[in-house]
Amino acid sequence: MDELLSEVLDLQQVWQAKNTEPMKRRGVVVRTEIPAWLREYTEALAIAMGIPIDDVRVEGRDGTGLKTEVPWTRICSESRSPSATNGWYIVYLFSGDGERVYLSLNQGTTEWTGGEFKPRKPADLQSRVDWALPRIGDKLDERPDLQSEIHLSARTPLGRGYEPGNVVAIEYQRNAIPGPDVLSEDLLFMAGILGRLYKATDATLYIPGDVPVEVREAVQSAATTANRRSARGSGQGFVLTSAERIAIEKRSVLLATEYFEADGWSVKDVGATKSYDLHLTRGEENLHVEVKGTTSDGSQVILTRAEVEWQRKFAPDNALVIVHSIELDRTVQPPIATSGTLHCTSPWAIEDESLSVISYIHRTGL
């Protein structure tokens, strides 16, 4: 394995986008020979990651057609990271100048927008890194040599794009690559960290920087309804069950009710019969309140067309209440929603610029 890593670094120094003979050899090493060595540890990797042996995925890429500046070989759970564009994984990343290779705990640096994958914002990637670090912190203390930043010396945007996705990494300088025994120990150590992250991810509905689960569901549903083939298998994580939606809704309505009652309003829950949730009265005053609960940070919520139209009619006697950062215990049945931070906007003027269309109805004239 040490010889294979060294060979790729040597070939990096003559990188070209054209599929030259050195680039053909680089592709064989990255896509075939390094994965073959890694697959010898499939059982140990499965144990370290805490996943079934048939869920272990090893793959290498160096560019289809034009050769990429930064080739890679990654190890992951196939069900949690079906492609390098999403999920968490560990990956060997070779620097553009051939001076170093990293074994990086990294992540998909793009996100599904319903029609295509787009690069995640650096701030969103950093939010995900900040979420991940406390969940693997005790393991990090075992390795003071871990790097929080990687430097791939890439000239292309694609090559540089892996850097902000790094959580932690082990760096191997071209003239100091250790032998197979150390490399295998490092591999299993990083796989263990990845397993910790998988366990934490499985237990949560929302990771800061991600698209909220409610928005993801709505986009996915719209794509499925429109018979988009790309809607199948986008690998974007959990959806909410009916019981979980009810728990979140009840929690948000409860906090909103307590908030308004403390301000002297009489509160009636009309969500089952009206296109808004709470009707408030206080003397001659009336207020029509839309309540949205979410496990996310509340930066995006889903509104139906009817909700928007009615709230525009009600304005200025209206309000939007967002209860965000709700915690959901999915280990009990029925699920229990707790906590939550309430934010109220009243009067609520809905600007077109704040709305994004998910789908249209097209009248064909047939």
C-alpha positions in Angstrom: 0.0 0.0 0.0 2.8 2.4 0.8 4.3 1.8 -2.7 0.9 2.5 -4.3 0.5 5.8 -2.5 4.0 6.8 -3.4 3.4 5.9 -7.1 0.3 8.1 -7.3 2.1 11.0 -5.7 4.9 10.6 -8.4 2.3 10.6 -11.1 0.6 13.7 -9.7 3.7 15.6 -10.6 3.0 15.0 -14.3 -0.8 15.5 -14.1 -2.6 16.4 -17.2 -6.3 16.5 -18.0 -5.7 14.4 -21.1 -5.6 10.7 -20.6 -1.9 10.3 -21.1 0.0 7.0 -20.3 0.9 8.3 -16.8 -2.7 9.2 -16.2 -3.9 5.8 -17.4 -1.5 4.2 -14.9 -2.7 6.6 -12.2 -6.3 5.5 -12.9 -5.4 1.8 -12.5 -3.8 2.4 -9.1 -6.6 4.7 -7.8 -9.5 2.7 -9.1 -8.2 -0.9 -8.9 -5.1 -1.5 -7.0 -5.6 0.6 -3.9 -9.3 -0.6 -3.6 -8.0 -4.2 -3.9 -5.7 -3.6 -0.9 -8.5 -2.0 1.1 -10.9 -4.8 0.4 -8.6 -7.2 2.2 -9.8 -5.4 5.4 -13.5 -5.5 4.6 -14.5 -7.5 7.6 -12.4 -5.3 10.0 -13.7 -2.1 8.4 -17.3 -3.3 8.9 -16.6 -4.0 12.6 -14.9 -0.6 13.0 -17.8 1.3 11.3 -20.5 -0.8 13.0 -22.2 -1.8 9.8 -22.9 -5.1 8.0 -20.1 -6.4 5.9 -22.2 -6.2 2.7 -22.7 -2.4 3.4 -18.9 -1.7 3.1 -18.1 0.3 0.0 -14.7 0.9 -1.5 -14.3 2.9 -4.7 -11.8 5.1 -6.5 -12.2 7.9 -9.0 -9.8 9.9 -11.2 -12.2 11.5 -13.7 -14.3 10.2 -16.5 -13.0 11.6 -19.7 -10.8 14.5 -18.5 -8.6 13.4 -15.7 -9.2 15.2 -12.4 -6.4 17.0 -10.6 -7.1 15.4 -7.2 -7.9 11.7 -7.5 -9.3 9.8 -4.6 -10.2 6.4 -3.1 -12.9 6.3 -0.4 -14.3 3.9 2.1 -17.9 4.2 3.4 -21.3 2.7 4.2 -23.0 2.3 0.9 -26.4 2.9 2.4 -25.3 6.1 4.2 -23.1 7.5 1.4 -24.3 6.0 -1.9 -22.0 8.5 -3.8 -19.2 10.9 -2.9 -21.7 13.8 -3.3 -23.4 13.0 -0.1 -22.9 11.5 3.3 -19.8 11.0 5.4 -16.8 8.8 4.4 -13.0 8.4 4.8 -11.0 9.1 1.7 -7.4 9.1 0.4 -6.9 12.5 -1.2 -3.8 13.1 -3.3 -2.5 16.7 -3.4 -2.3 18.3 -6.8 1.5 18.9 -6.5 2.2 15.3 -5.4 3.7 16.3 -2.1 1.2 14.7 0.3 -1.7 12.3 0.6 -4.4 12.6 3.3 -6.6 10.0 4.8 -9.5 12.4 5.5 -12.8 12.1 7.3 -14.8 14.0 4.8 -18.3 14.6 3.5 -20.3 15.2 0.4 -19.6 18.8 -0.7 -22.7 19.1 -2.9 -26.4 19.0 -2.1 -29.5 17.8 -4.0 -31.8 20.8 -5.0 -34.5 18.7 -6.6 -33.1 19.0 -10.1 -29.3 18.9 -9.8 -26.4 18.7 -7.3 -25.0 22.1 -6.4 -21.9 22.9 -4.3 -22.7 23.4 -0.7 -21.8 26.8 0.8 -18.5 26.8 2.7 -20.4 28.0 5.8 -22.8 25.1 5.6 -19.9 22.6 5.3 -18.3 24.3 8.4 -21.5 24.0 10.3 -21.5 20.2 9.6 -17.9 20.0 10.7 -18.7 21.8 13.9 -21.6 19.4 14.5 -19.4 16.4 13.9 -16.4 17.2 16.0 -18.0 17.0 19.5 -19.5 13.6 18.6 -16.1 12.1 17.9 -14.1 14.3 20.3 -13.0 11.5 22.7 -11.4 9.5 19.8 -9.5 12.6 18.6 -7.6 12.8 21.9 -6.0 9.6 21.0 -4.3 11.1 17.9 -2.6 14.5 18.4 -1.3 14.2 14.8 -4.7 14.6 13.3 -5.1 17.6 11.0 -8.1 19.9 11.1 -7.2 21.4 7.7 -6.0 19.9 4.5 -4.0 21.6 1.8 -4.4 19.9 -1.6 -2.4 22.5 -3.6 -5.0 22.3 -6.4 -5.3 24.7 -9.2 -8.8 23.7 -10.2 -12.0 24.5 -8.3 -13.0 20.8 -8.2 -9.7 19.9 -6.6 -9.9 22.7 -4.0 -13.6 21.7 -3.2 -12.6 18.8 -1.0 -10.7 21.0 1.5 -13.7 22.6 3.3 -15.4 19.2 3.7 -12.6 17.8 5.9 -13.4 17.0 9.5 -10.0 15.5 10.5 -7.2 13.9 8.5 -4.0 12.0 8.8 -1.3 13.5 6.5 1.4 11.5 4.8 4.3 13.4 3.2 5.6 11.9 0.0 9.1 11.1 1.6 7.7 9.8 4.9 4.9 7.4 4.0 4.8 4.6 6.6 4.7 0.9 6.0 1.6 -1.3 5.5 1.2 -2.1 9.2 0.9 1.6 10.2 -1.3 2.4 7.2 -3.7 -0.4 8.2 -3.8 0.8 11.8 -4.5 4.3 10.6 -7.2 3.0 8.3 -9.1 1.2 11.0 -8.7 4.1 13.5 -10.3 6.4 11.0 -13.0 3.9 10.2 -13.8 3.7 13.9 -14.3 7.5 13.9 -16.5 7.3 10.8 -18.6 4.7 12.6 -19.1 7.1 15.6 -20.3 9.7 13.1 -22.7 7.2 11.4 -24.2 6.3 14.8 -24.7 10.0 15.6 -26.2 10.8 12.2 -28.6 7.8 12.4 -30.0 9.3 15.7 -30.7 12.8 14.4 -33.1 14.3 11.9 -31.2 17.5 11.2 -27.5 18.4 11.0 -26.7 22.2 10.9 -26.0 23.2 7.3 -28.3 20.6 5.8 -31.6 21.2 4.1 -34.4 20.8 6.7 -36.1 17.4 6.5 -39.5 19.0 5.8 -38.1 20.9 2.8 -36.2 17.8 1.6 -39.4 15.8 1.8 -41.4 18.4 -0.1 -38.9 18.6 -2.9 -38.6 14.9 -3.1 -42.4 14.5 -3.2 -42.8 17.1 -5.9 -40.1 15.4 -8.0 -41.7 12.0 -7.5 -45.2 13.3 -8.4 -43.7 14.8 -11.6 -42.3 11.3 -12.4 -38.7 12.5 -12.3 -36.4 9.5 -12.6 -33.7 11.5 -10.6 -36.1 11.5 -7.6 -35.3 7.9 -6.9 -32.4 7.1 -4.6 -31.0 10.6 -4.0 -29.6 9.3 -0.7 -30.5 12.4 1.3 -31.4 10.9 4.6 -34.4 10.5 6.9 -38.0 11.3 6.3 -40.5 12.0 9.0 -43.1 9.4 10.0 -46.7 10.5 10.6 -46.2 10.0 14.4 -43.1 12.2 14.3 -44.9 15.0 12.4 -47.7 14.9 14.9 -45.3 15.1 17.8 -43.5 18.1 16.3 -46.7 19.8 15.4 -48.2 19.4 18.9 -45.0 20.7 20.5 -44.9 23.8 18.3 -48.6 24.6 18.8 -48.3 24.1 22.6 -45.4 26.6 22.8 -47.2 29.1 20.6 -50.3 28.8 22.7 -48.4 29.4 25.9 -46.6 32.3 24.3 -49.8 34.2 23.3 -51.7 33.3 26.4 -48.9 34.9 28.5 -49.5 38.1 26.4 -53.2 38.2 27.2 -54.7 36.5 24.2 -57.5 34.0 24.1 -56.3 31.1 21.9 -58.3 28.7 19.8 -56.7 25.9 17.8 -58.4 25.9 14.4 -55.8 23.9 12.5 -58.1 21.0 11.8 -60.7 23.2 10.0 -58.9 26.3 8.8 -55.9 27.2 6.6 -54.1 28.5 9.6 -53.4 27.1 13.1 -54.5 29.5 15.8 -57.2 32.1 16.1 -56.5 34.7 18.7 -58.8 37.3 20.3 -58.1 40.0 22.8 -60.9 42.5 23.3 -61.7 43.8 19.8 -58.4 42.4 18.3 -58.1 39.3 16.2 -55.0 37.6 15.1 -54.6 34.7 12.6 -51.5 32.7 13.3 -49.6 30.2 11.2 -47.4 27.9 13.3 -44.4 25.9 11.9 -42.4 23.5 14.0 -39.1 22.0 12.9 -36.0 20.2 14.2 -33.9 22.4 12.0 -32.7 26.0 12.6 -35.9 27.4 11.2 -34.2 29.2 8.3 -36.5 27.4 5.8 -40.1 26.2 6.3 -42.8 24.8 3.9 -45.9 26.9 3.1 -48.8 25.7 1.0 -50.3 28.0 -1.6 -53.5 28.3 0.5 -51.5 29.3 3.6 -49.8 32.1 1.7 -52.9 33.4 0.1 -54.9 33.4 3.3 -52.1 35.1 5.3 -51.8 37.8 2.7 -55.6 38.4 3.1 -55.4 38.5 6.9 -52.4 40.9 7.1 -51.7 42.9 9.1 -53.8 40.9 11.6 -51.6 37.9 11.3 -48.5 36.2 12.6 -46.0 33.5 11.7 -44.6 31.5 14.6 -41.6 29.3 14.0 -40.6 26.9 16.7 -37.2 25.7 15.7 -34.5 23.4 17.2 -37.2 21.0 18.5 -35.6 17.8 19.9 -37.3 14.6 18.9 -36.9 11.3 20.8 -37.4 8.6 18.2 -36.4 5.7 20.6 -39.9 5.7 22.2 -43.3 5.1 20.7 -45.0 7.4 20.1 -42.1 9.8 19.6 -41.7 12.6 22.1 -40.9 16.2 21.0 -39.3 18.5 23.6 -37.5 21.9 23.7 -37.8 24.3 20.9 -37.0 28.0 20.4 -40.0 30.2 19.4 -39.7 33.2 17.0 -42.8 35.3 16.2 -43.3 37.7 13.3 -46.4 39.9 13.5 -47.6 41.5 11.4 -46.4 39.0 8.8 -45.9 40.5 5.3 -45.0 37.7 2.9 -42.7 39.0 0.2 -42.4 37.1 -3.2 -38.6 37.2 -2.8 -38.8 35.1 0.3 -40.7 32.3 -1.5 -39.3 29.5 -3.7 -41.5 27.5 -6.0 -41.1 23.7 -5.7 -43.4 22.7 -8.5 -46.0 24.0 -11.0 -49.3 22.8 -12.5 -49.0 23.2 -16.3 -52.2 23.5 -18.3 -51.4 21.8 -21.6 -54.5 22.8 -23.5 -55.2 19.2 -24.5 
